[in-house]
Amino acid sequence: LEEEALREGTYELVFHAGDYQRAEHIQVGKPLFLEEIPVRFAITDASRHYHVPLLLSAFGYTTYRGS
């Protein structure tokens, strides 16, 4: 989001893990265990920078608020 568009509130990112794994030719079974990964988070200070990385493995993931 552009800085002007960011407001305090709850947001959701949807990571399209299945599309990514197919594009990278990562074979982890059919059907894929993780197709889409929704991540909901709160913005409490719209003037700050927010980085929301997702670390993906074949059968799990982790996410956190980065710097």
C-alpha distances in whole Angstrom, upper triangle without the diagonal:
4,6,8,6,6,10,13,13,14,11,12,11,14,16,18,21,24,22,21,25,27,25,26,30,29,32,32,34,34,32,29,29,25,24,21,19,17,16,15,14,14,12,15,14,11,12,12,11,10,11,12,15,17,21,23,27,29,29,27,23,22,19,18,16,16,16
4,5,5,7,10,13,15,16,14,16,15,18,19,22,24,27,25,24,28,30,28,29,32,32,35,35,37,37,36,33,33,29,27,24,23,21,19,19,17,17,14,16,14,11,11,12,11,11,13,15,18,20,24,26,30,32,33,30,27,25,22,21,18,18,17
4,5,5,9,12,14,16,15,17,17,20,21,24,27,30,28,27,31,32,31,32,35,35,38,38,40,40,38,35,35,31,30,26,25,22,20,19,17,16,12,14,11,8,8,9,9,11,13,16,19,22,25,27,31,34,34,31,28,26,22,21,17,17,16
4,6,8,12,14,16,15,18,18,22,23,26,29,32,30,30,33,35,33,34,38,37,40,40,42,42,40,37,37,33,32,28,27,24,22,21,19,17,14,15,13,9,9,12,12,14,16,19,22,25,28,30,34,36,37,34,31,29,25,23,20,21,20
4,6,10,12,13,12,15,15,18,21,23,26,29,27,27,31,32,31,32,35,35,38,37,39,39,37,34,34,30,28,25,23,21,19,18,16,15,12,14,13,9,11,13,13,13,16,17,20,23,26,28,32,34,34,31,28,27,23,22,19,20,20
4,7,9,11,10,13,14,17,19,22,25,28,27,26,30,32,30,31,35,34,37,36,38,38,36,33,32,29,27,24,22,19,17,15,13,11,8,10,9,6,8,10,10,10,13,14,18,20,24,26,30,32,32,29,26,24,20,19,16,17,17
4,6,9,10,13,15,19,21,24,27,30,29,29,32,34,33,34,37,37,39,38,40,39,37,35,34,30,29,25,23,20,17,15,13,10,7,8,8,5,9,11,12,12,15,16,20,22,26,28,32,34,33,30,27,25,21,20,17,18,18
4,7,9,13,15,19,21,25,27,30,30,30,33,35,34,35,38,37,39,38,39,39,37,34,33,29,29,25,22,19,16,13,11,7,5,5,6,6,9,11,12,12,15,16,20,22,25,28,31,33,32,29,26,24,20,18,16,18,18
4,7,10,13,17,20,23,25,28,28,28,31,33,33,34,36,35,37,36,37,37,34,32,30,27,26,22,20,16,14,11,8,6,5,7,9,9,13,13,14,13,16,15,19,21,24,26,29,31,30,27,24,22,19,17,15,18,19
4,7,10,13,17,20,22,25,25,25,28,30,30,31,34,32,34,32,33,33,31,28,27,23,23,19,16,13,10,7,6,4,6,9,12,11,15,15,15,13,15,13,17,18,21,23,26,28,27,24,21,19,16,15,14,17,19
4,7,10,13,16,19,21,22,22,24,26,26,28,30,29,31,29,31,30,28,26,24,21,20,16,14,10,8,6,6,6,7,11,13,12,15,15,14,12,13,11,14,15,19,20,24,25,25,22,19,17,14,14,13,16,18
4,7,10,13,15,18,18,18,21,23,23,24,27,26,27,26,27,27,24,22,21,17,16,12,10,7,5,4,6,9,11,14,16,15,18,17,16,13,13,11,13,13,17,17,21,22,21,19,16,15,13,13,13,16,18
4,6,10,12,15,15,15,18,20,20,21,23,22,24,23,25,24,22,20,19,15,14,10,8,6,5,7,8,11,13,16,18,17,19,18,16,12,11,9,10,10,14,15,18,20,19,17,14,14,11,12,13,15,17
4,6,9,11,12,12,15,17,17,18,20,19,21,20,21,21,19,16,16,12,10,6,6,4,6,9,11,15,16,20,22,20,23,21,19,16,14,11,12,11,14,13,16,17,17,15,13,14,12,14,15,17,20
4,6,9,9,9,11,14,14,15,17,16,18,17,19,19,17,14,14,10,9,6,5,6,8,11,14,17,18,22,23,22,24,22,20,16,14,11,10,8,11,10,13,14,14,13,11,12,11,14,15,16,19
4,6,6,6,9,10,11,13,14,14,15,15,16,16,14,12,12,9,6,5,7,9,11,14,17,21,22,26,27,26,28,26,23,20,17,14,13,11,13,11,13,13,14,14,12,14,14,17,19,20,23
4,6,5,6,9,10,11,12,11,12,12,13,14,12,9,10,6,5,5,7,10,12,16,18,22,24,27,29,28,29,27,24,21,18,15,13,10,10,8,10,10,11,11,10,12,13,17,19,19,23
4,5,5,6,9,10,10,9,10,10,11,11,9,7,8,6,4,7,9,13,15,19,22,25,27,31,32,31,33,31,28,25,22,19,17,14,14,11,11,10,11,12,13,16,17,20,23,23,26
4,6,5,6,9,10,10,12,13,14,13,12,10,12,10,7,9,11,14,17,20,23,26,27,31,32,30,32,30,27,24,21,19,17,15,15,13,14,13,15,16,15,18,18,22,23,24,26
4,5,5,6,8,8,11,12,14,15,14,11,13,11,9,10,12,15,16,20,22,25,27,30,31,29,31,29,25,23,19,17,15,12,12,10,12,11,14,14,14,16,16,20,21,21,24
4,6,5,6,5,7,8,11,12,12,9,11,9,9,11,13,16,18,22,24,28,29,33,34,32,34,32,28,25,22,19,17,14,13,10,10,9,12,13,13,16,17,21,23,23,26
4,5,5,6,8,10,11,11,11,9,12,12,10,13,15,18,21,24,27,30,32,35,36,35,36,34,31,28,25,22,20,17,17,14,13,12,15,16,17,20,21,24,26,26,29
4,5,8,10,13,15,15,15,13,16,14,13,14,16,19,21,25,27,30,31,35,35,34,35,33,29,27,24,22,19,17,17,14,15,14,17,18,18,21,21,24,26,26,28
4,5,9,11,14,15,16,14,16,15,14,16,17,20,22,26,28,31,32,35,36,34,35,33,29,27,23,21,18,16,15,13,13,12,16,17,17,19,20,23,25,25,27
4,6,9,12,13,14,12,15,15,14,17,19,22,24,28,30,33,35,38,39,38,39,36,33,30,27,24,21,19,17,14,14,12,16,18,18,21,23,26,28,28,30
4,6,9,11,13,10,12,12,13,15,17,20,22,26,28,32,33,37,38,37,38,35,32,29,25,23,20,17,15,12,10,9,12,14,15,18,20,24,26,26,29
4,6,8,10,8,11,12,13,16,18,22,24,27,30,34,35,39,40,39,41,38,35,32,28,25,22,19,17,14,11,9,12,14,16,20,22,26,29,29,32
4,7,8,6,8,10,11,15,16,20,22,26,28,32,34,37,39,38,40,37,34,31,27,24,21,18,16,12,9,6,8,12,14,18,20,24,27,27,31
4,6,5,7,10,11,15,17,21,23,27,30,34,36,39,41,40,42,40,37,33,30,27,24,21,19,15,13,9,10,14,16,20,23,27,30,30,34
3,5,8,10,11,15,17,21,24,27,30,34,36,40,41,41,43,41,38,34,31,28,26,22,21,17,15,12,12,16,18,22,24,28,31,32,35
4,6,9,9,12,15,18,21,25,28,32,34,38,40,39,41,39,36,33,30,27,25,21,20,17,15,12,12,15,17,21,23,27,30,31,34
4,6,6,10,12,16,19,22,25,29,31,35,36,36,38,36,33,29,26,23,21,17,16,13,12,9,9,11,14,17,19,23,26,27,31
4,6,9,11,14,17,20,23,27,29,33,35,34,37,34,32,28,25,22,20,16,15,12,10,7,6,8,11,15,17,21,24,26,29
4,6,7,11,13,17,20,23,26,29,31,31,33,31,28,24,22,18,16,13,13,9,9,8,7,8,9,12,14,18,21,22,26
4,7,10,13,17,20,23,26,29,31,30,33,31,28,24,22,19,17,14,14,11,12,11,11,11,12,15,16,20,22,23,27
4,7,10,13,16,20,22,26,27,27,29,27,25,21,19,16,15,12,13,11,13,13,12,12,11,13,14,17,19,21,24
4,6,10,13,17,19,23,25,24,26,24,22,18,16,13,12,9,11,10,12,13,12,10,9,10,10,14,16,18,21
4,7,10,14,16,19,22,21,24,22,20,17,15,12,12,11,13,13,15,16,15,13,11,12,11,13,15,17,20
4,7,10,13,16,18,18,21,19,17,14,12,9,10,9,12,13,16,18,16,14,11,10,8,10,11,14,17
4,7,10,13,16,16,19,18,17,13,13,10,13,12,16,17,20,21,20,17,14,13,11,11,11,15,17
4,7,10,12,13,16,14,14,10,11,9,12,13,16,18,21,23,22,19,16,14,11,10,9,12,15
4,6,9,10,13,12,13,10,12,11,15,16,19,22,25,27,26,23,19,17,14,12,10,14,15
4,6,6,10,9,10,8,11,11,15,17,21,23,27,29,28,25,22,19,16,13,11,13,14
4,6,9,9,11,10,14,14,18,20,24,26,30,32,31,28,24,22,18,15,13,15,15
4,5,6,9,10,13,15,19,21,25,28,31,34,33,30,26,23,20,17,13,15,14
4,6,8,9,13,15,18,21,25,27,31,34,33,30,27,24,20,18,14,15,14
4,7,9,13,16,19,22,26,29,32,35,35,32,28,25,22,19,15,15,14
4,6,10,13,16,19,22,26,29,32,32,29,25,22,19,16,12,12,10
4,7,10,13,17,19,23,26,29,30,26,23,20,16,14,10,9,7
4,7,10,13,16,19,23,26,26,23,19,16,13,10,7,7,7
4,6,10,13,16,20,23,23,20,16,14,10,8,6,5,6
4,7,10,13,17,20,20,16,13,10,7,6,5,6,9
4,7,10,13,17,17,14,10,8,6,6,7,7,10
4,6,10,13,13,10,7,6,5,7,10,10,13
4,7,10,11,9,5,5,6,9,12,12,15
4,7,8,6,4,7,9,12,15,15,19
4,6,5,6,9,12,15,18,19,22
4,6,8,12,15,18,22,22,25
4,7,11,14,18,21,22,26
4,7,11,14,18,19,23
4,7,10,14,15,19
4,7,11,12,16
4,7,9,13
4,6,10
4,7
4
